[in-house]
């Protein structure tokens, strides 16, 4: 995988591409960083060796900062935004959509501050886990006379509900990880020293699954936004597509042979699956 980036590094291991942002002094979401992230998305989208993408920061104090504030007075930027056709997306929205559309599972590992565009980009990921004592999530745009424009007004209400999204967007306060977890903004808040080991284990576990099952599960969950009957029909179509695959049979029969459907095996079926012969594939 290409690792020729100025603001981030990429490491691939066991199907997990770990993207580490290193853009001093605060991981500003400027043209250099967004350009590298966009180039990474292009590269990873067609890489069959990658099943999970993890985004983290090399700086424990800053995950991703906001966009370049000076753009509000940049004539070229203002002209570009003025010329955007009606119904189109701006570059930060497009970047979030590109991450959301990746065939791989995406995980944001948040430690430190994530404000404005940085917080909005993390919302585009499939899941987000954060460090308890170190994380601060904030959307300060309204206090500056604008609104979150990188997807925040659309993604946050879908995560937290309307009232809590308005609290964050209109209040402009920084949310700690425990509150963000309680509001549904992130999946889970963990002690800082447990965050990276947890994400590493979790990502590797997902990466060990068949690619077809990962894609089908993601597509089925996305279909939950549809009317229930349509979503159920989509789920059925997807489950039929993977049910008869040879890899599905291989894995399921291996777990059955190891003790599934017995009283002892069913007491901790998850451990039985984790210890199955294919677990290290």
C-alpha positions as CSV (number, residue, x, y, z in Angstrom):
1,X,0.0,0.0,0.0
2,X,1.2,3.5,-0.8
3,X,2.6,5.3,2.2
4,X,3.8,8.4,0.4
5,X,1.9,10.9,2.5
6,X,3.2,14.1,4.2
7,X,0.7,14.2,7.1
8,X,-0.1,10.6,7.9
9,X,1.4,7.1,7.8
10,X,-0.3,3.8,7.0
11,X,0.5,0.4,8.4
12,X,-1.1,-2.8,7.1
13,X,-1.3,-5.9,9.3
14,X,-3.7,-8.9,9.4
15,X,-6.2,-7.1,7.2
16,X,-6.2,-3.9,9.2
17,X,-4.9,-0.6,7.7
18,X,-4.0,1.7,10.6
19,X,-3.8,5.3,9.5
20,X,-1.9,7.6,11.9
21,X,-2.3,11.3,11.5
22,X,0.9,13.3,12.3
23,X,0.4,16.9,11.2
24,X,1.9,19.3,13.8
25,X,1.1,21.4,15.6
26,X,-2.6,20.3,16.1
27,X,-3.5,18.0,13.2
28,X,-5.3,20.9,11.5
29,X,-7.7,19.7,8.8
30,X,-6.2,21.8,6.1
31,X,-5.6,21.2,2.4
32,X,-2.5,19.1,3.1
33,X,-4.2,16.7,5.5
34,X,-7.5,16.5,3.6
35,X,-5.6,15.9,0.4
36,X,-3.7,13.0,2.0
37,X,-6.8,11.5,3.5
38,X,-8.5,11.7,0.1
39,X,-5.6,10.0,-1.6
40,X,-5.7,7.3,1.0
41,X,-9.4,6.7,0.4
42,X,-8.7,6.3,-3.3
43,X,-5.9,3.8,-2.6
44,X,-7.6,1.7,0.0
45,X,-11.0,1.4,-1.8
46,X,-9.6,-1.0,-4.3
47,X,-7.3,-2.9,-1.9
48,X,-8.6,-6.4,-1.2
49,X,-6.0,-7.0,1.5
50,X,-7.7,-4.4,3.7
51,X,-10.9,-5.2,5.6
52,X,-10.8,-2.7,8.4
53,X,-9.5,0.9,8.5
54,X,-8.5,2.5,11.8
55,X,-7.8,6.2,12.1
56,X,-5.8,7.4,15.0
57,X,-3.5,10.3,15.9
58,X,0.2,10.4,16.7
59,X,-0.5,13.3,19.1
60,X,-2.3,12.3,22.3
61,X,-3.6,15.8,22.8
62,X,-5.1,16.3,19.3
63,X,-7.0,13.8,17.3
64,X,-8.2,16.1,14.5
65,X,-8.6,19.8,14.7
66,X,-11.1,21.9,12.8
67,X,-10.6,23.3,9.3
68,X,-8.3,26.2,8.4
69,X,-10.0,29.2,10.0
70,X,-8.4,31.6,7.6
71,X,-10.5,30.2,4.8
72,X,-13.4,32.5,5.8
73,X,-11.4,35.4,4.3
74,X,-9.8,33.5,1.4
75,X,-11.2,34.9,-1.8
76,X,-10.5,31.7,-3.8
77,X,-12.3,29.5,-1.2
78,X,-15.3,31.9,-1.1
79,X,-15.5,31.9,-4.9
80,X,-15.3,28.1,-5.0
81,X,-18.2,27.8,-2.5
82,X,-20.2,30.4,-4.3
83,X,-19.8,28.5,-7.6
84,X,-20.9,25.1,-6.2
85,X,-24.0,23.9,-8.0
86,X,-27.2,23.7,-6.1
87,X,-27.5,20.3,-4.4
88,X,-23.7,19.6,-4.5
89,X,-21.4,18.8,-1.6
90,X,-18.4,20.7,-0.4
91,X,-15.0,19.1,-0.2
92,X,-15.2,18.1,3.5
93,X,-18.7,16.6,3.1
94,X,-17.3,14.7,0.1
95,X,-14.4,13.4,2.1
96,X,-16.8,12.1,4.8
97,X,-19.0,10.5,2.2
98,X,-16.0,8.8,0.6
99,X,-15.0,7.3,4.0
100,X,-18.6,6.2,4.6
101,X,-18.8,4.6,1.2
102,X,-15.6,2.5,1.6
103,X,-16.1,-1.3,1.4
104,X,-14.0,-1.7,4.5
105,X,-15.2,-1.2,8.1
106,X,-13.9,2.2,9.4
107,X,-13.1,2.9,13.0
108,X,-12.2,6.3,14.5
109,X,-9.9,5.9,17.6
110,X,-10.3,9.3,19.3
111,X,-7.8,10.5,21.9
112,X,-7.5,14.2,22.5
113,X,-9.4,17.0,20.9
114,X,-11.6,16.7,17.9
115,X,-13.3,19.9,16.9
116,X,-15.4,21.2,14.0
117,X,-14.4,19.4,10.8
118,X,-12.3,16.9,12.8
119,X,-15.3,15.8,14.9
120,X,-17.5,15.8,11.8
121,X,-15.1,13.5,9.8
122,X,-15.1,11.0,12.8
123,X,-18.9,10.9,12.6
124,X,-18.6,9.6,9.0
125,X,-16.8,6.5,10.3
126,X,-18.7,3.3,10.9
127,X,-17.7,3.3,14.6
128,X,-15.9,5.6,17.0
129,X,-14.2,4.8,20.3
130,X,-12.6,7.4,22.6
131,X,-10.3,7.8,25.5
132,X,-12.2,8.7,28.7
133,X,-10.0,11.3,30.3
134,X,-8.4,12.9,27.2
135,X,-11.2,13.2,24.6
136,X,-13.0,16.5,23.9
137,X,-15.5,16.7,21.1
138,X,-16.9,20.1,20.0
139,X,-18.6,21.9,17.2
140,X,-17.8,25.6,17.7
141,X,-19.0,26.9,14.3
142,X,-22.2,28.7,15.4
143,X,-20.4,30.8,17.9
144,X,-18.2,32.0,15.0
145,X,-21.3,32.9,12.8
146,X,-21.4,29.8,10.7
147,X,-22.7,26.2,11.1
148,X,-21.0,22.8,11.0
149,X,-20.5,22.3,7.3
150,X,-18.7,18.9,7.1
151,X,-21.8,16.8,7.7
152,X,-22.2,17.5,11.4
153,X,-25.7,18.9,11.2
154,X,-26.8,15.8,9.4
155,X,-24.8,13.0,11.1
156,X,-25.0,14.1,14.7
157,X,-28.8,14.1,15.0
158,X,-28.8,10.6,13.5
159,X,-26.5,9.5,16.3
160,X,-27.8,11.4,19.3
161,X,-31.3,12.7,18.4
162,X,-32.3,16.2,17.5
163,X,-32.3,17.8,21.0
164,X,-28.9,16.5,22.0
165,X,-27.5,17.5,18.6
166,X,-28.8,21.0,19.0
167,X,-27.2,21.1,22.5
168,X,-23.8,20.4,21.0
169,X,-24.2,22.5,17.9
170,X,-25.8,25.6,19.5
171,X,-24.0,25.3,22.9
172,X,-20.5,25.0,21.4
173,X,-19.2,23.3,24.6
174,X,-16.6,20.5,24.5
175,X,-18.1,17.1,25.4
176,X,-16.0,14.6,27.3
177,X,-16.0,11.0,26.2
178,X,-18.3,9.8,29.0
179,X,-21.0,12.3,28.0
180,X,-20.5,11.6,24.3
181,X,-20.9,7.9,25.0
182,X,-24.1,8.5,27.0
183,X,-25.5,10.7,24.2
184,X,-24.7,8.1,21.5
185,X,-22.1,10.4,19.8
186,X,-19.5,7.6,20.1
187,X,-19.7,3.9,20.6
188,X,-17.8,3.6,23.8
189,X,-15.4,5.5,26.1
190,X,-12.5,3.6,27.6
191,X,-9.6,4.5,29.8
192,X,-6.8,5.9,27.8
193,X,-4.4,3.0,28.4
194,X,-7.1,0.5,27.3
195,X,-8.3,2.4,24.1
196,X,-5.6,1.3,21.7
197,X,-5.4,-2.4,22.8
198,X,-9.2,-2.6,22.6
199,X,-9.4,-1.1,19.1
200,X,-6.5,-3.2,17.9
201,X,-8.2,-6.4,19.1
202,X,-11.6,-5.4,17.8
203,X,-10.3,-4.4,14.4
204,X,-8.3,-7.6,14.0
205,X,-11.3,-9.7,15.0
206,X,-13.5,-8.0,12.3
207,X,-10.7,-8.4,9.8
208,X,-10.6,-12.1,10.4
209,X,-14.2,-12.5,9.1
210,X,-15.1,-13.3,5.5
211,X,-15.2,-10.1,3.4
212,X,-18.6,-11.1,2.0
213,X,-20.1,-11.4,5.5
214,X,-18.6,-8.0,6.5
215,X,-20.1,-6.3,3.5
216,X,-23.5,-8.0,3.9
217,X,-23.8,-7.1,7.5
218,X,-22.9,-3.4,6.8
219,X,-25.3,-3.2,3.9
220,X,-28.1,-4.8,6.0
221,X,-27.6,-2.3,8.9
222,X,-27.6,0.6,6.4
223,X,-31.0,-0.7,5.1
224,X,-32.5,-0.1,8.5
225,X,-33.0,3.5,7.4
226,X,-35.5,2.2,4.9
227,X,-39.2,1.3,5.7
228,X,-39.2,-1.8,7.8
229,X,-40.7,-4.1,5.1
230,X,-38.1,-2.9,2.6
231,X,-35.3,-3.3,5.2
232,X,-36.4,-6.9,6.0
233,X,-36.5,-7.8,2.3
234,X,-33.0,-6.4,1.9
235,X,-31.8,-8.3,4.9
236,X,-33.2,-11.5,3.4
237,X,-31.6,-10.9,0.1
238,X,-28.3,-10.4,1.8
239,X,-28.5,-13.4,4.1
240,X,-29.4,-15.6,1.1
241,X,-26.3,-14.3,-0.7
242,X,-23.9,-15.5,2.0
243,X,-25.7,-18.4,3.6
244,X,-24.6,-21.0,1.0
245,X,-21.0,-19.8,0.5
246,X,-18.3,-22.5,1.0
247,X,-16.5,-20.3,3.6
248,X,-19.7,-19.9,5.6
249,X,-20.1,-23.7,5.7
250,X,-16.5,-24.3,6.6
251,X,-16.6,-21.9,9.5
252,X,-20.0,-23.0,10.8
253,X,-19.3,-26.7,10.7
254,X,-15.9,-26.2,12.4
255,X,-17.6,-24.5,15.3
256,X,-20.3,-27.2,15.4
257,X,-17.6,-29.8,15.6
258,X,-15.9,-28.0,18.4
259,X,-18.9,-28.2,20.6
260,X,-21.6,-25.7,19.5
261,X,-25.2,-26.9,20.2
262,X,-24.0,-28.7,23.4
263,X,-24.6,-27.3,26.9
264,X,-20.9,-26.8,27.5
265,X,-20.2,-25.2,24.2
266,X,-23.2,-22.8,24.3
267,X,-22.3,-21.5,27.8
268,X,-19.5,-19.4,26.1
269,X,-20.1,-19.8,22.3
270,X,-18.2,-16.6,21.7
271,X,-15.0,-18.1,23.1
272,X,-15.6,-21.2,21.1
273,X,-15.8,-19.2,17.9
274,X,-12.7,-17.2,18.8
275,X,-10.7,-20.4,19.3
276,X,-12.0,-22.0,16.1
277,X,-9.3,-23.4,13.6
278,X,-9.9,-20.5,11.2
279,X,-9.6,-17.8,13.8
280,X,-6.0,-17.0,12.8
281,X,-6.7,-17.1,9.1
